[in-house]
Amino acid sequence: MFFPIIKNSTRGGRIFIFLFLMVFGFVFGTALSAVGSIFFGDTMSELGKLRFAQISGQLFGFLIPPLFYAVLVREKPLGSLGFKKMPAWALLGTGAMFTVLPFNSLLTEWNEGFTLPESMAGIEELLRSTEQLAENVMMQLVNVDTAGGLIINILMIGALAAVSEELLFRSVIQPFSIKVCKNAFAGIAVTAVLFSAVHFEFYGFIPRIVLGFMLGYMYHVTGSIWTSMLMHFVNNATIVVLYYLNFNNIVEVDVESFGTSDNIFVIIGSIAVTVAIFVVCHRLGKRDQNT
């Protein structure tokens, strides 16, 4: 049995430890990115600097805090983070990441049409400019013309982001939210909102909540963090590959509209099939718990 460094900590104490690790990790990751950019100077390309910032931010802002937290306060760190065997039926969750696309694309279009009151025009302009800046950075990262660049993006944007964000939100924040809300559905929803908010994309806020809820629910019914990590990876890696194929004229596809449909029956079918997948997973999860 593993003995935690900080034993018998209160809920308030655990919250303080977790927040301290989060803030420290964010500050350290940001500082490391700035120092690295200055230190390497002209020896590193702009793309290299962006990659360095992305990796340091994911490592110290998302990955290391939950790992350190589990080691500090949990008797079984890996078990508390959900590292257990993923049931085979959980692969249905990866399929749901595609079946939900028409519905989520409709939500994206709806979300992008949001406008704030005229009195908040300054805030709206700030939100739009911030989101445009983030989009410009992402385009610089994903639009690569070499196989090596594609592999780096799959590992960095696909794997690293999936592992680190799922550990933070699903392994640590979600169980706490469920305890506070005293309801699994509400706790998963709260975590999904926080997950979306951290990405600072106001005009993609609603569809990312849906994705966050899907990831959270699948983790909840399987009890394995590998499930949501795999779903998250498949989602991110698919986007990375599509951008690569489109940028290099291998396949002509509008990545932004991938999976969209104006056909109401397709959208209804998207909702129906996705819900059906989660109903099946819910029943299979209950079955596994009772055996």
Order of alpha helices (4+ residues) and beta strands (2+ residues): alpha-alpha-alpha-alpha-alpha-alpha-alpha-alpha-alpha-alpha-alpha-alpha-alpha-alpha
